[in-house]
Amino acid sequence: MLEATHLSFQAKDGKKILKDINLKIEKKTSVGIIGMNGCGKTTLLKCLANLHQEVEGDIQFLDQSIKSYSKNELAQKMAMMHQVNHFPFDFTTNEIIEMGRYPFNEGRLGLLKSDKELINEVIKLLQLEDKTNEYFSTLSGGEKQRVLLARSLVQTPELLILDEPTNHLDAYQQKLILRLIKELNLTTVSVLHDLNLAYDFCDVIYMLKDGCVQYAGETKEVMTVANIKEVFEIDVDILKSERSKEQYIVTL
Ligand SMILES: Nc1ncnc2c1ncn2[C@@H]1O[C@H](COP(=O)(O)OP(=O)(O)OP(=O)(O)O)[C@@H](O)[C@H]1O
């Protein structure tokens, strides 16, 4: 679905933020990007979404160079849920979710009946029915996250890019949102800070350190005690729950 080869990115001030990254996203997989603060995770997501122009290397998306897509074409195939959660003007929940259909409106003024049906379906899925007429600025952090996810979902993207999708969510909502995304069987690439959520949700993990991919591969093979110590500089244990029989990571 997407393949980046020898990707490097240098900021305007000359700082090398990403160094020779190779990354592959297969269809219907959840790819996770983890690493310490400032190691380049968000920058990498922005490069994959073609939001940075001065990127070295090559990104092929659906067998085409990412640079060959117009903004509108790309928005029909790829959605990015950003960390930013404010808008220059105050929109209602409904208005923000509707924006996800703009790339498809082909110059029409209003939305089609099918757009409205899709929007209503997603609103229900994310339990936002009673928030549709509320102003975004008045919503809680968790509600804002769900609205931004709803906007991305109505874009019906082939690839969904998520920058810390569980930010501001309580423990219950974190699991709920990630399970829901999993059940939708989408192709995703996400930055996740919570190691346990990454361990649980992702099929494949890229561990970044100082702008380089330090380890990459299937989650359970890559997120080992030794690799986590090297990349995050913390000691952890990986234990098995007596009750759920699932493994989880504890910081020592
Ligand atoms: N446009 C830019 N110009 C200069 N420096 C930048 C630019 N964009 C990012 N950086 C720097 O590059 C580094 C990586 O930033 P990035 O936001 O990608 O990190 P991150 O891994 O997502 O961090 P966090 O976990 O804290 O969100 C940081 O030191 C940041 O200050």
The ligand as an SDF file (V2000), in Angstrom:
LIG
                    3D

 31 33  0  0  0  0  0  0  0  0999 V2000
    9.9380   22.3070   10.9940 N   0  0  0  0  0  0  0  0  0  0  0  0
   10.8410   22.0640   11.9470 C   0  0  0  0  0  0  0  0  0  0  0  0
   11.9060   22.8750   12.1190 N   0  0  0  0  0  0  0  0  0  0  0  0
   12.8320   22.6430   13.0770 C   0  0  0  0  0  0  0  0  0  0  0  0
   12.7770   21.5840   13.9090 N   0  0  0  0  0  0  0  0  0  0  0  0
   11.7410   20.7490   13.7980 C   0  0  0  0  0  0  0  0  0  0  0  0
   10.7180   20.9380   12.8090 C   0  0  0  0  0  0  0  0  0  0  0  0
    9.8210   19.9360   12.9380 N   0  0  0  0  0  0  0  0  0  0  0  0
   10.2380   19.1580   13.9460 C   0  0  0  0  0  0  0  0  0  0  0  0
   11.3850   19.6490   14.4690 N   0  0  0  0  0  0  0  0  0  0  0  0
   12.1880   19.0570   15.5460 C   0  0  0  0  0  0  0  0  0  0  0  0
   12.4360   17.7090   15.1630 O   0  0  0  0  0  0  0  0  0  0  0  0
   12.3860   16.8620   16.2840 C   0  0  0  0  0  0  0  0  0  0  0  0
   11.3490   15.7750   16.0450 C   0  0  0  0  0  0  0  0  0  0  0  0
   10.0580   16.3220   16.1290 O   0  0  0  0  0  0  0  0  0  0  0  0
    8.7440   15.4130   16.0510 P   0  0  0  0  0  0  0  0  0  0  0  0
    7.5880   16.2970   16.3370 O   0  0  0  0  0  0  0  0  0  0  0  0
    8.7550   14.6700   14.7920 O   0  0  0  0  0  0  0  0  0  0  0  0
    9.0420   14.4320   17.2650 O   0  0  0  0  0  0  0  0  0  0  0  0
    8.1020   13.3320   17.9440 P   0  0  0  0  0  0  0  0  0  0  0  0
    8.8950   12.0860   18.0090 O   0  0  0  0  0  0  0  0  0  0  0  0
    6.7920   13.2670   17.2640 O   0  0  0  0  0  0  0  0  0  0  0  0
    7.9730   13.9540   19.3950 O   0  0  0  0  0  0  0  0  0  0  0  0
    6.8170   13.8370   20.5310 P   0  0  0  0  0  0  0  0  0  0  0  0
    6.8250   12.4250   21.0100 O   0  0  0  0  0  0  0  0  0  0  0  0
    7.3030   14.7790   21.5750 O   0  0  0  0  0  0  0  0  0  0  0  0
    5.5090   14.2610   19.9200 O   0  0  0  0  0  0  0  0  0  0  0  0
   12.0850   17.7470   17.4820 C   0  0  0  0  0  0  0  0  0  0  0  0
   13.2890   18.0510   18.1190 O   0  0  0  0  0  0  0  0  0  0  0  0
   11.4510   18.9940   16.8680 C   0  0  0  0  0  0  0  0  0  0  0  0
   11.7010   20.1250   17.6390 O   0  0  0  0  0  0  0  0  0  0  0  0
  1  2  1  0
  2  3  1  0
  2  7  2  0
  3  4  2  0
  4  5  1  0
  5  6  2  0
  6  7  1  0
  6 10  1  0
  7  8  1  0
  8  9  2  0
  9 10  1  0
 10 11  1  0
 11 12  1  0
 11 30  1  0
 12 13  1  0
 13 14  1  0
 13 28  1  0
 14 15  1  0
 15 16  1  0
 16 17  2  0
 16 18  1  0
 16 19  1  0
 19 20  1  0
 20 21  2  0
 20 22  1  0
 20 23  1  0
 23 24  1  0
 24 25  2  0
 24 26  1  0
 24 27  1  0
 28 29  1  0
 28 30  1  0
 30 31  1  0
M  END
$$$$
